[in-house]
Amino acid sequence: MLEYPVIVEKDGIKIDPEKMIVDKMYYCIYDNKVYIFYKDEENLTHCYEVDDQTVVQEIAKNPNNLEDILLKHSKE
């Protein structure tokens, strides 16, 4: 089992792109925001920030449904 590539520390977020699987989303909650990371086919790492508190709380309660939650709120 691979170590999770996104770590939250008191000073911020640390990511290790070498441990990331291409096109898989990784997330963390930091400073009341959700940060989503993924690595594309060209090995570029992308980061997205979600600060809508409704979405943040929903992801915190159901992290396994991250993609469904994001898709649902993107259509609103």
mmCIF file of the N, C-alpha and C atoms, coordinates in Angstrom:
data_MODEL
# 
_entry.id   MODEL 
# 
loop_
_atom_site.group_PDB 
_atom_site.id 
_atom_site.type_symbol 
_atom_site.label_atom_id 
_atom_site.label_alt_id 
_atom_site.label_comp_id 
_atom_site.label_asym_id 
_atom_site.label_entity_id 
_atom_site.label_seq_id 
_atom_site.pdbx_PDB_ins_code 
_atom_site.Cartn_x 
_atom_site.Cartn_y 
_atom_site.Cartn_z 
_atom_site.occupancy 
_atom_site.B_iso_or_equiv 
_atom_site.pdbx_formal_charge 
_atom_site.auth_seq_id 
_atom_site.auth_comp_id 
_atom_site.auth_asym_id 
_atom_site.auth_atom_id 
_atom_site.pdbx_PDB_model_num 
ATOM 1   N N  . MET A 1 1  ? 0.849   -1.191 0.000   1.00 0.00 ? 1  MET A N  1 
ATOM 2   C CA . MET A 1 1  ? 0.000   0.000  0.000   1.00 0.00 ? 1  MET A CA 1 
ATOM 3   C C  . MET A 1 1  ? 0.888   1.246  0.000   1.00 0.00 ? 1  MET A C  1 
ATOM 4   N N  . LEU A 1 2  ? 0.563   2.172  -0.877  1.00 0.00 ? 2  LEU A N  1 
ATOM 5   C CA . LEU A 1 2  ? 1.356   3.391  -0.990  1.00 0.00 ? 2  LEU A CA 1 
ATOM 6   C C  . LEU A 1 2  ? 1.013   4.376  0.114   1.00 0.00 ? 2  LEU A C  1 
ATOM 7   N N  . GLU A 1 3  ? 2.003   5.117  0.522   1.00 0.00 ? 3  GLU A N  1 
ATOM 8   C CA . GLU A 1 3  ? 1.801   6.176  1.498   1.00 0.00 ? 3  GLU A CA 1 
ATOM 9   C C  . GLU A 1 3  ? 1.047   7.323  0.831   1.00 0.00 ? 3  GLU A C  1 
ATOM 10  N N  . TYR A 1 4  ? 0.100   7.936  1.566   1.00 0.00 ? 4  TYR A N  1 
ATOM 11  C CA . TYR A 1 4  ? -0.703  9.025  1.006   1.00 0.00 ? 4  TYR A CA 1 
ATOM 12  C C  . TYR A 1 4  ? 0.217   10.205 0.695   1.00 0.00 ? 4  TYR A C  1 
ATOM 13  N N  . PRO A 1 5  ? 0.157   10.757 -0.510  1.00 0.00 ? 5  PRO A N  1 
ATOM 14  C CA . PRO A 1 5  ? 1.119   11.784 -0.925  1.00 0.00 ? 5  PRO A CA 1 
ATOM 15  C C  . PRO A 1 5  ? 0.830   13.203 -0.447  1.00 0.00 ? 5  PRO A C  1 
ATOM 16  N N  . VAL A 1 6  ? -0.277  13.404 0.273   1.00 0.00 ? 6  VAL A N  1 
ATOM 17  C CA . VAL A 1 6  ? -0.629  14.741 0.752   1.00 0.00 ? 6  VAL A CA 1 
ATOM 18  C C  . VAL A 1 6  ? -0.669  14.711 2.281   1.00 0.00 ? 6  VAL A C  1 
ATOM 19  N N  . ILE A 1 7  ? 0.129   15.563 2.893   1.00 0.00 ? 7  ILE A N  1 
ATOM 20  C CA . ILE A 1 7  ? 0.229   15.604 4.350   1.00 0.00 ? 7  ILE A CA 1 
ATOM 21  C C  . ILE A 1 7  ? -0.038  17.022 4.831   1.00 0.00 ? 7  ILE A C  1 
ATOM 22  N N  . VAL A 1 8  ? -0.899  17.134 5.843   1.00 0.00 ? 8  VAL A N  1 
ATOM 23  C CA . VAL A 1 8  ? -1.187  18.437 6.447   1.00 0.00 ? 8  VAL A CA 1 
ATOM 24  C C  . VAL A 1 8  ? -0.352  18.561 7.709   1.00 0.00 ? 8  VAL A C  1 
ATOM 25  N N  . GLU A 1 9  ? 0.397   19.651 7.789   1.00 0.00 ? 9  GLU A N  1 
ATOM 26  C CA . GLU A 1 9  ? 1.192   19.950 8.974   1.00 0.00 ? 9  GLU A CA 1 
ATOM 27  C C  . GLU A 1 9  ? 0.806   21.325 9.484   1.00 0.00 ? 9  GLU A C  1 
ATOM 28  N N  . LYS A 1 10 ? 1.255   21.674 10.652  1.00 0.00 ? 10 LYS A N  1 
ATOM 29  C CA . LYS A 1 10 ? 0.858   22.966 11.237  1.00 0.00 ? 10 LYS A CA 1 
ATOM 30  C C  . LYS A 1 10 ? 1.300   24.146 10.382  1.00 0.00 ? 10 LYS A C  1 
ATOM 31  N N  . ASP A 1 11 ? 2.383   23.985 9.628   1.00 0.00 ? 11 ASP A N  1 
ATOM 32  C CA . ASP A 1 11 ? 2.904   25.062 8.786   1.00 0.00 ? 11 ASP A CA 1 
ATOM 33  C C  . ASP A 1 11 ? 2.327   25.072 7.371   1.00 0.00 ? 11 ASP A C  1 
ATOM 34  N N  . GLY A 1 12 ? 1.525   24.067 7.025   1.00 0.00 ? 12 GLY A N  1 
ATOM 35  C CA . GLY A 1 12 ? 0.952   24.034 5.689   1.00 0.00 ? 12 GLY A CA 1 
ATOM 36  C C  . GLY A 1 12 ? 0.801   22.627 5.148   1.00 0.00 ? 12 GLY A C  1 
ATOM 37  N N  . ILE A 1 13 ? 0.675   22.540 3.850   1.00 0.00 ? 13 ILE A N  1 
ATOM 38  C CA . ILE A 1 13 ? 0.457   21.272 3.165   1.00 0.00 ? 13 ILE A CA 1 
ATOM 39  C C  . ILE A 1 13 ? 1.734   20.864 2.448   1.00 0.00 ? 13 ILE A C  1 
ATOM 40  N N  . LYS A 1 14 ? 2.077   19.597 2.573   1.00 0.00 ? 14 LYS A N  1 
ATOM 41  C CA . LYS A 1 14 ? 3.222   19.061 1.838   1.00 0.00 ? 14 LYS A CA 1 
ATOM 42  C C  . LYS A 1 14 ? 2.712   17.969 0.920   1.00 0.00 ? 14 LYS A C  1 
ATOM 43  N N  . ILE A 1 15 ? 3.157   18.017 -0.337  1.00 0.00 ? 15 ILE A N  1 
ATOM 44  C CA . ILE A 1 15 ? 2.777   16.971 -1.279  1.00 0.00 ? 15 ILE A CA 1 
ATOM 45  C C  . ILE A 1 15 ? 4.024   16.319 -1.849  1.00 0.00 ? 15 ILE A C  1 
ATOM 46  N N  . ASP A 1 16 ? 3.871   15.047 -2.174  1.00 0.00 ? 16 ASP A N  1 
ATOM 47  C CA . ASP A 1 16 ? 4.958   14.291 -2.785  1.00 0.00 ? 16 ASP A CA 1 
ATOM 48  C C  . ASP A 1 16 ? 4.427   13.718 -4.103  1.00 0.00 ? 16 ASP A C  1 
ATOM 49  N N  . PRO A 1 17 ? 4.591   14.468 -5.207  1.00 0.00 ? 17 PRO A N  1 
ATOM 50  C CA . PRO A 1 17 ? 4.059   14.020 -6.501  1.00 0.00 ? 17 PRO A CA 1 
ATOM 51  C C  . PRO A 1 17 ? 4.584   12.666 -6.952  1.00 0.00 ? 17 PRO A C  1 
ATOM 52  N N  . GLU A 1 18 ? 5.745   12.275 -6.473  1.00 0.00 ? 18 GLU A N  1 
ATOM 53  C CA . GLU A 1 18 ? 6.314   10.978 -6.866  1.00 0.00 ? 18 GLU A CA 1 
ATOM 54  C C  . GLU A 1 18 ? 5.444   9.819  -6.379  1.00 0.00 ? 18 GLU A C  1 
ATOM 55  N N  . LYS A 1 19 ? 4.684   10.032 -5.330  1.00 0.00 ? 19 LYS A N  1 
ATOM 56  C CA . LYS A 1 19 ? 3.818   8.993  -4.770  1.00 0.00 ? 19 LYS A CA 1 
ATOM 57  C C  . LYS A 1 19 ? 2.405   9.044  -5.349  1.00 0.00 ? 19 LYS A C  1 
ATOM 58  N N  . MET A 1 20 ? 2.142   10.001 -6.231  1.00 0.00 ? 20 MET A N  1 
ATOM 59  C CA . MET A 1 20 ? 0.808   10.162 -6.790  1.00 0.00 ? 20 MET A CA 1 
ATOM 60  C C  . MET A 1 20 ? 0.610   9.283  -8.013  1.00 0.00 ? 20 MET A C  1 
ATOM 61  N N  . ILE A 1 21 ? -0.602  8.743  -8.142  1.00 0.00 ? 21 ILE A N  1 
ATOM 62  C CA . ILE A 1 21 ? -0.987  7.972  -9.309  1.00 0.00 ? 21 ILE A CA 1 
ATOM 63  C C  . ILE A 1 21 ? -1.616  8.939  -10.309 1.00 0.00 ? 21 ILE A C  1 
ATOM 64  N N  . VAL A 1 22 ? -1.266  8.802  -11.573 1.00 0.00 ? 22 VAL A N  1 
ATOM 65  C CA . VAL A 1 22 ? -1.774  9.693  -12.621 1.00 0.00 ? 22 VAL A CA 1 
ATOM 66  C C  . VAL A 1 22 ? -3.301  9.663  -12.646 1.00 0.00 ? 22 VAL A C  1 
ATOM 67  N N  . ASP A 1 23 ? -3.897  10.853 -12.724 1.00 0.00 ? 23 ASP A N  1 
ATOM 68  C CA . ASP A 1 23 ? -5.341  11.070 -12.820 1.00 0.00 ? 23 ASP A CA 1 
ATOM 69  C C  . ASP A 1 23 ? -6.145  10.595 -11.612 1.00 0.00 ? 23 ASP A C  1 
ATOM 70  N N  . LYS A 1 24 ? -5.505  10.411 -10.476 1.00 0.00 ? 24 LYS A N  1 
ATOM 71  C CA . LYS A 1 24 ? -6.221  10.095 -9.241  1.00 0.00 ? 24 LYS A CA 1 
ATOM 72  C C  . LYS A 1 24 ? -6.239  11.360 -8.382  1.00 0.00 ? 24 LYS A C  1 
ATOM 73  N N  . MET A 1 25 ? -7.411  11.681 -7.826  1.00 0.00 ? 25 MET A N  1 
ATOM 74  C CA . MET A 1 25 ? -7.520  12.876 -6.986  1.00 0.00 ? 25 MET A CA 1 
ATOM 75  C C  . MET A 1 25 ? -7.122  12.563 -5.549  1.00 0.00 ? 25 MET A C  1 
ATOM 76  N N  . TYR A 1 26 ? -6.373  13.480 -4.980  1.00 0.00 ? 26 TYR A N  1 
ATOM 77  C CA . TYR A 1 26 ? -5.989  13.424 -3.576  1.00 0.00 ? 26 TYR A CA 1 
ATOM 78  C C  . TYR A 1 26 ? -6.472  14.716 -2.939  1.00 0.00 ? 26 TYR A C  1 
ATOM 79  N N  . TYR A 1 27 ? -6.861  14.639 -1.693  1.00 0.00 ? 27 TYR A N  1 
ATOM 80  C CA . TYR A 1 27 ? -7.381  15.854 -1.074  1.00 0.00 ? 27 TYR A CA 1 
ATOM 81  C C  . TYR A 1 27 ? -6.895  15.964 0.366   1.00 0.00 ? 27 TYR A C  1 
ATOM 82  N N  . CYS A 1 28 ? -7.046  17.170 0.901   1.00 0.00 ? 28 CYS A N  1 
ATOM 83  C CA . CYS A 1 28 ? -6.849  17.401 2.321   1.00 0.00 ? 28 CYS A CA 1 
ATOM 84  C C  . CYS A 1 28 ? -7.692  18.607 2.706   1.00 0.00 ? 28 CYS A C  1 
ATOM 85  N N  . ILE A 1 29 ? -7.930  18.741 3.999   1.00 0.00 ? 29 ILE A N  1 
ATOM 86  C CA . ILE A 1 29 ? -8.635  19.907 4.514   1.00 0.00 ? 29 ILE A CA 1 
ATOM 87  C C  . ILE A 1 29 ? -7.636  20.686 5.348   1.00 0.00 ? 29 ILE A C  1 
ATOM 88  N N  . TYR A 1 30 ? -7.470  21.957 4.986   1.00 0.00 ? 30 TYR A N  1 
ATOM 89  C CA . TYR A 1 30 ? -6.524  22.826 5.676   1.00 0.00 ? 30 TYR A CA 1 
ATOM 90  C C  . TYR A 1 30 ? -7.113  24.229 5.711   1.00 0.00 ? 30 TYR A C  1 
ATOM 91  N N  . ASP A 1 31 ? -7.084  24.839 6.871   1.00 0.00 ? 31 ASP A N  1 
ATOM 92  C CA . ASP A 1 31 ? -7.558  26.217 7.033   1.00 0.00 ? 31 ASP A CA 1 
ATOM 93  C C  . ASP A 1 31 ? -9.009  26.379 6.538   1.00 0.00 ? 31 ASP A C  1 
ATOM 94  N N  . ASN A 1 32 ? -9.862  25.390 6.903   1.00 0.00 ? 32 ASN A N  1 
ATOM 95  C CA . ASN A 1 32 ? -11.284 25.388 6.539   1.00 0.00 ? 32 ASN A CA 1 
ATOM 96  C C  . ASN A 1 32 ? -11.541 25.402 5.030   1.00 0.00 ? 32 ASN A C  1 
ATOM 97  N N  . LYS A 1 33 ? -10.609 24.842 4.278   1.00 0.00 ? 33 LYS A N  1 
ATOM 98  C CA . LYS A 1 33 ? -10.751 24.718 2.832   1.00 0.00 ? 33 LYS A CA 1 
ATOM 99  C C  . LYS A 1 33 ? -10.339 23.311 2.421   1.00 0.00 ? 33 LYS A C  1 
ATOM 100 N N  . VAL A 1 34 ? -10.904 22.848 1.326   1.00 0.00 ? 34 VAL A N  1 
ATOM 101 C CA . VAL A 1 34 ? -10.497 21.568 0.764   1.00 0.00 ? 34 VAL A CA 1 
ATOM 102 C C  . VAL A 1 34 ? -9.526  21.857 -0.370  1.00 0.00 ? 34 VAL A C  1 
ATOM 103 N N  . TYR A 1 35 ? -8.397  21.182 -0.347  1.00 0.00 ? 35 TYR A N  1 
ATOM 104 C CA . TYR A 1 35 ? -7.415  21.289 -1.422  1.00 0.00 ? 35 TYR A CA 1 
ATOM 105 C C  . TYR A 1 35 ? -7.375  19.951 -2.139  1.00 0.00 ? 35 TYR A C  1 
ATOM 106 N N  . ILE A 1 36 ? -7.497  20.011 -3.457  1.00 0.00 ? 36 ILE A N  1 
ATOM 107 C CA . ILE A 1 36 ? -7.525  18.811 -4.278  1.00 0.00 ? 36 ILE A CA 1 
ATOM 108 C C  . ILE A 1 36 ? -6.322  18.836 -5.211  1.00 0.00 ? 36 ILE A C  1 
ATOM 109 N N  . PHE A 1 37 ? -5.606  17.734 -5.246  1.00 0.00 ? 37 PHE A N  1 
ATOM 110 C CA . PHE A 1 37 ? -4.401  17.615 -6.062  1.00 0.00 ? 37 PHE A CA 1 
ATOM 111 C C  . PHE A 1 37 ? -4.536  16.418 -6.985  1.00 0.00 ? 37 PHE A C  1 
ATOM 112 N N  . TYR A 1 38 ? -3.987  16.541 -8.175  1.00 0.00 ? 38 TYR A N  1 
ATOM 113 C CA . TYR A 1 38 ? -3.853  15.369 -9.038  1.00 0.00 ? 38 TYR A CA 1 
ATOM 114 C C  . TYR A 1 38 ? -2.704  15.588 -10.019 1.00 0.00 ? 38 TYR A C  1 
ATOM 115 N N  . LYS A 1 39 ? -2.180  14.474 -10.492 1.00 0.00 ? 39 LYS A N  1 
ATOM 116 C CA . LYS A 1 39 ? -1.072  14.505 -11.443 1.00 0.00 ? 39 LYS A CA 1 
ATOM 117 C C  . LYS A 1 39 ? -1.598  14.001 -12.779 1.00 0.00 ? 39 LYS A C  1 
ATOM 118 N N  . ASP A 1 40 ? -1.330  14.763 -13.859 1.00 0.00 ? 40 ASP A N  1 
ATOM 119 C CA . ASP A 1 40 ? -1.834  14.370 -15.172 1.00 0.00 ? 40 ASP A CA 1 
ATOM 120 C C  . ASP A 1 40 ? -0.840  13.477 -15.904 1.00 0.00 ? 40 ASP A C  1 
ATOM 121 N N  . GLU A 1 41 ? -1.203  13.110 -17.138 1.00 0.00 ? 41 GLU A N  1 
ATOM 122 C CA . GLU A 1 41 ? -0.377  12.192 -17.940 1.00 0.00 ? 41 GLU A CA 1 
ATOM 123 C C  . GLU A 1 41 ? 1.018   12.744 -18.233 1.00 0.00 ? 41 GLU A C  1 
ATOM 124 N N  . GLU A 1 42 ? 1.148   14.064 -18.189 1.00 0.00 ? 42 GLU A N  1 
ATOM 125 C CA . GLU A 1 42 ? 2.445   14.689 -18.452 1.00 0.00 ? 42 GLU A CA 1 
ATOM 126 C C  . GLU A 1 42 ? 3.229   14.930 -17.162 1.00 0.00 ? 42 GLU A C  1 
ATOM 127 N N  . ASN A 1 43 ? 2.753   14.342 -16.078 1.00 0.00 ? 43 ASN A N  1 
ATOM 128 C CA . ASN A 1 43 ? 3.366   14.457 -14.754 1.00 0.00 ? 43 ASN A CA 1 
ATOM 129 C C  . ASN A 1 43 ? 3.333   15.874 -14.184 1.00 0.00 ? 43 ASN A C  1 
ATOM 130 N N  . LEU A 1 44 ? 2.362   16.664 -14.631 1.00 0.00 ? 44 LEU A N  1 
ATOM 131 C CA . LEU A 1 44 ? 2.149   17.984 -14.050 1.00 0.00 ? 44 LEU A CA 1 
ATOM 132 C C  . LEU A 1 44 ? 1.187   17.829 -12.881 1.00 0.00 ? 44 LEU A C  1 
ATOM 133 N N  . THR A 1 45 ? 1.488   18.471 -11.767 1.00 0.00 ? 45 THR A N  1 
ATOM 134 C CA . THR A 1 45 ? 0.633   18.397 -10.590 1.00 0.00 ? 45 THR A CA 1 
ATOM 135 C C  . THR A 1 45 ? -0.292  19.609 -10.564 1.00 0.00 ? 45 THR A C  1 
ATOM 136 N N  . HIS A 1 46 ? -1.580  19.359 -10.398 1.00 0.00 ? 46 HIS A N  1 
ATOM 137 C CA . HIS A 1 46 ? -2.596  20.401 -10.377 1.00 0.00 ? 46 HIS A CA 1 
ATOM 138 C C  . HIS A 1 46 ? -3.167  20.519 -8.969  1.00 0.00 ? 46 HIS A C  1 
ATOM 139 N N  . CYS A 1 47 ? -3.554  21.735 -8.600  1.00 0.00 ? 47 CYS A N  1 
ATOM 140 C CA . CYS A 1 47 ? -4.139  21.975 -7.287  1.00 0.00 ? 47 CYS A CA 1 
ATOM 141 C C  . CYS A 1 47 ? -5.390  22.838 -7.446  1.00 0.00 ? 47 CYS A C  1 
ATOM 142 N N  . TYR A 1 48 ? -6.439  22.450 -6.739  1.00 0.00 ? 48 TYR A N  1 
ATOM 143 C CA . TYR A 1 48 ? -7.679  23.220 -6.719  1.00 0.00 ? 48 TYR A CA 1 
ATOM 144 C C  . TYR A 1 48 ? -8.069  23.464 -5.276  1.00 0.00 ? 48 TYR A C  1 
ATOM 145 N N  . GLU A 1 49 ? -8.616  24.639 -5.020  1.00 0.00 ? 49 GLU A N  1 
ATOM 146 C CA . GLU A 1 49 ? -9.039  25.025 -3.680  1.00 0.00 ? 49 GLU A CA 1 
ATOM 147 C C  . GLU A 1 49 ? -10.550 25.189 -3.667  1.00 0.00 ? 49 GLU A C  1 
ATOM 148 N N  . VAL A 1 50 ? -11.195 24.592 -2.664  1.00 0.00 ? 50 VAL A N  1 
ATOM 149 C CA . VAL A 1 50 ? -12.636 24.722 -2.490  1.00 0.00 ? 50 VAL A CA 1 
ATOM 150 C C  . VAL A 1 50 ? -12.867 25.391 -1.145  1.00 0.00 ? 50 VAL A C  1 
ATOM 151 N N  . ASP A 1 51 ? -13.485 26.581 -1.168  1.00 0.00 ? 51 ASP A N  1 
ATOM 152 C CA . ASP A 1 51 ? -13.702 27.277 0.098   1.00 0.00 ? 51 ASP A CA 1 
ATOM 153 C C  . ASP A 1 51 ? -15.170 27.410 0.475   1.00 0.00 ? 51 ASP A C  1 
ATOM 154 N N  . ASP A 1 52 ? -16.076 26.901 -0.357  1.00 0.00 ? 52 ASP A N  1 
ATOM 155 C CA . ASP A 1 52 ? -17.495 26.903 -0.033  1.00 0.00 ? 52 ASP A CA 1 
ATOM 156 C C  . ASP A 1 52 ? -17.697 25.981 1.177   1.00 0.00 ? 52 ASP A C  1 
ATOM 157 N N  . GLN A 1 53 ? -18.127 26.540 2.305   1.00 0.00 ? 53 GLN A N  1 
ATOM 158 C CA . GLN A 1 53 ? -18.208 25.779 3.549   1.00 0.00 ? 53 GLN A CA 1 
ATOM 159 C C  . GLN A 1 53 ? -19.200 24.624 3.482   1.00 0.00 ? 53 GLN A C  1 
ATOM 160 N N  . THR A 1 54 ? -20.244 24.743 2.686   1.00 0.00 ? 54 THR A N  1 
ATOM 161 C CA . THR A 1 54 ? -21.180 23.639 2.520   1.00 0.00 ? 54 THR A CA 1 
ATOM 162 C C  . THR A 1 54 ? -20.472 22.449 1.886   1.00 0.00 ? 54 THR A C  1 
ATOM 163 N N  . VAL A 1 55 ? -19.700 22.717 0.860   1.00 0.00 ? 55 VAL A N  1 
ATOM 164 C CA . VAL A 1 55 ? -18.966 21.659 0.162   1.00 0.00 ? 55 VAL A CA 1 
ATOM 165 C C  . VAL A 1 55 ? -17.869 21.092 1.062   1.00 0.00 ? 55 VAL A C  1 
ATOM 166 N N  . VAL A 1 56 ? -17.148 21.954 1.759   1.00 0.00 ? 56 VAL A N  1 
ATOM 167 C CA . VAL A 1 56 ? -16.076 21.514 2.653   1.00 0.00 ? 56 VAL A CA 1 
ATOM 168 C C  . VAL A 1 56 ? -16.640 20.562 3.712   1.00 0.00 ? 56 VAL A C  1 
ATOM 169 N N  . GLN A 1 57 ? -17.749 20.929 4.333   1.00 0.00 ? 57 GLN A N  1 
ATOM 170 C CA . GLN A 1 57 ? -18.356 20.085 5.371   1.00 0.00 ? 57 GLN A CA 1 
ATOM 171 C C  . GLN A 1 57 ? -18.852 18.763 4.803   1.00 0.00 ? 57 GLN A C  1 
ATOM 172 N N  . GLU A 1 58 ? -19.417 18.808 3.622   1.00 0.00 ? 58 GLU A N  1 
ATOM 173 C CA . GLU A 1 58 ? -19.907 17.580 2.994   1.00 0.00 ? 58 GLU A CA 1 
ATOM 174 C C  . GLU A 1 58 ? -18.757 16.626 2.664   1.00 0.00 ? 58 GLU A C  1 
ATOM 175 N N  . ILE A 1 59 ? -17.657 17.165 2.176   1.00 0.00 ? 59 ILE A N  1 
ATOM 176 C CA . ILE A 1 59 ? -16.484 16.329 1.876   1.00 0.00 ? 59 ILE A CA 1 
ATOM 177 C C  . ILE A 1 59 ? -15.877 15.786 3.165   1.00 0.00 ? 59 ILE A C  1 
ATOM 178 N N  . ALA A 1 60 ? -15.825 16.603 4.205   1.00 0.00 ? 60 ALA A N  1 
ATOM 179 C CA . ALA A 1 60 ? -15.275 16.153 5.491   1.00 0.00 ? 60 ALA A CA 1 
ATOM 180 C C  . ALA A 1 60 ? -16.077 14.979 6.056   1.00 0.00 ? 60 ALA A C  1 
ATOM 181 N N  . LYS A 1 61 ? -17.399 15.006 5.861   1.00 0.00 ? 61 LYS A N  1 
ATOM 182 C CA . LYS A 1 61 ? -18.257 13.935 6.363   1.00 0.00 ? 61 LYS A CA 1 
ATOM 183 C C  . LYS A 1 61 ? -18.214 12.685 5.497   1.00 0.00 ? 61 LYS A C  1 
ATOM 184 N N  . ASN A 1 62 ? -17.984 12.843 4.195   1.00 0.00 ? 62 ASN A N  1 
ATOM 185 C CA . ASN A 1 62 ? -18.003 11.725 3.242   1.00 0.00 ? 62 ASN A CA 1 
ATOM 186 C C  . ASN A 1 62 ? -16.815 11.783 2.285   1.00 0.00 ? 62 ASN A C  1 
ATOM 187 N N  . PRO A 1 63 ? -15.599 11.649 2.785   1.00 0.00 ? 63 PRO A N  1 
ATOM 188 C CA . PRO A 1 63 ? -14.435 11.790 1.902   1.00 0.00 ? 63 PRO A CA 1 
ATOM 189 C C  . PRO A 1 63 ? -14.373 10.751 0.779   1.00 0.00 ? 63 PRO A C  1 
ATOM 190 N N  . ASN A 1 64 ? -14.990 9.602  0.971   1.00 0.00 ? 64 ASN A N  1 
ATOM 191 C CA . ASN A 1 64 ? -14.971 8.582  -0.088  1.00 0.00 ? 64 ASN A CA 1 
ATOM 192 C C  . ASN A 1 64 ? -15.838 8.975  -1.277  1.00 0.00 ? 64 ASN A C  1 
ATOM 193 N N  . ASN A 1 65 ? -16.702 9.965  -1.094  1.00 0.00 ? 65 ASN A N  1 
ATOM 194 C CA . ASN A 1 65 ? -17.570 10.435 -2.176  1.00 0.00 ? 65 ASN A CA 1 
ATOM 195 C C  . ASN A 1 65 ? -17.096 11.761 -2.760  1.00 0.00 ? 65 ASN A C  1 
ATOM 196 N N  . LEU A 1 66 ? -15.825 12.042 -2.647  1.00 0.00 ? 66 LEU A N  1 
ATOM 197 C CA . LEU A 1 66 ? -15.254 13.311 -3.091  1.00 0.00 ? 66 LEU A CA 1 
ATOM 198 C C  . LEU A 1 66 ? -15.673 13.676 -4.511  1.00 0.00 ? 66 LEU A C  1 
ATOM 199 N N  . GLU A 1 67 ? -15.479 12.774 -5.446  1.00 0.00 ? 67 GLU A N  1 
ATOM 200 C CA . GLU A 1 67 ? -15.778 13.085 -6.845  1.00 0.00 ? 67 GLU A CA 1 
ATOM 201 C C  . GLU A 1 67 ? -17.268 13.341 -7.061  1.00 0.00 ? 67 GLU A C  1 
ATOM 202 N N  . ASP A 1 68 ? -18.129 12.552 -6.433  1.00 0.00 ? 68 ASP A N  1 
ATOM 203 C CA . ASP A 1 68 ? -19.572 12.749 -6.569  1.00 0.00 ? 68 ASP A CA 1 
ATOM 204 C C  . ASP A 1 68 ? -19.999 14.087 -5.980  1.00 0.00 ? 68 ASP A C  1 
ATOM 205 N N  . ILE A 1 69 ? -19.449 14.443 -4.841  1.00 0.00 ? 69 ILE A N  1 
ATOM 206 C CA . ILE A 1 69 ? -19.782 15.711 -4.197  1.00 0.00 ? 69 ILE A CA 1 
ATOM 207 C C  . ILE A 1 69 ? -19.362 16.882 -5.077  1.00 0.00 ? 69 ILE A C  1 
ATOM 208 N N  . LEU A 1 70 ? -18.157 16.830 -5.609  1.00 0.00 ? 70 LEU A N  1 
ATOM 209 C CA . LEU A 1 70 ? -17.681 17.904 -6.481  1.00 0.00 ? 70 LEU A CA 1 
ATOM 210 C C  . LEU A 1 70 ? -18.535 18.014 -7.737  1.00 0.00 ? 70 LEU A C  1 
ATOM 211 N N  . LEU A 1 71 ? -18.875 16.881 -8.313  1.00 0.00 ? 71 LEU A N  1 
ATOM 212 C CA . LEU A 1 71 ? -19.696 16.891 -9.515  1.00 0.00 ? 71 LEU A CA 1 
ATOM 213 C C  . LEU A 1 71 ? -21.077 17.476 -9.221  1.00 0.00 ? 71 LEU A C  1 
ATOM 214 N N  . LYS A 1 72 ? -21.670 17.084 -8.112  1.00 0.00 ? 72 LYS A N  1 
ATOM 215 C CA . LYS A 1 72 ? -22.992 17.584 -7.738  1.00 0.00 ? 72 LYS A CA 1 
ATOM 216 C C  . LYS A 1 72 ? -22.973 19.107 -7.582  1.00 0.00 ? 72 LYS A C  1 
ATOM 217 N N  . HIS A 1 73 ? -21.960 19.636 -6.895  1.00 0.00 ? 73 HIS A N  1 
ATOM 218 C CA . HIS A 1 73 ? -21.903 21.076 -6.645  1.00 0.00 ? 73 HIS A CA 1 
ATOM 219 C C  . HIS A 1 73 ? -21.451 21.872 -7.868  1.00 0.00 ? 73 HIS A C  1 
ATOM 220 N N  . SER A 1 74 ? -20.777 21.235 -8.789  1.00 0.00 ? 74 SER A N  1 
ATOM 221 C CA . SER A 1 74 ? -20.354 21.944 -10.004 1.00 0.00 ? 74 SER A CA 1 
ATOM 222 C C  . SER A 1 74 ? -21.551 22.228 -10.920 1.00 0.00 ? 74 SER A C  1 
ATOM 223 N N  . LYS A 1 75 ? -22.622 21.479 -10.738 1.00 0.00 ? 75 LYS A N  1 
ATOM 224 C CA . LYS A 1 75 ? -23.813 21.649 -11.569 1.00 0.00 ? 75 LYS A CA 1 
ATOM 225 C C  . LYS A 1 75 ? -24.782 22.663 -10.984 1.00 0.00 ? 75 LYS A C  1 
ATOM 226 N N  . GLU A 1 76 ? -24.516 23.123 -9.766  1.00 0.00 ? 76 GLU A N  1 
ATOM 227 C CA . GLU A 1 76 ? -25.433 24.079 -9.116  1.00 0.00 ? 76 GLU A CA 1 
ATOM 228 C C  . GLU A 1 76 ? -25.210 25.485 -9.609  1.00 0.00 ? 76 GLU A C  1 
# 
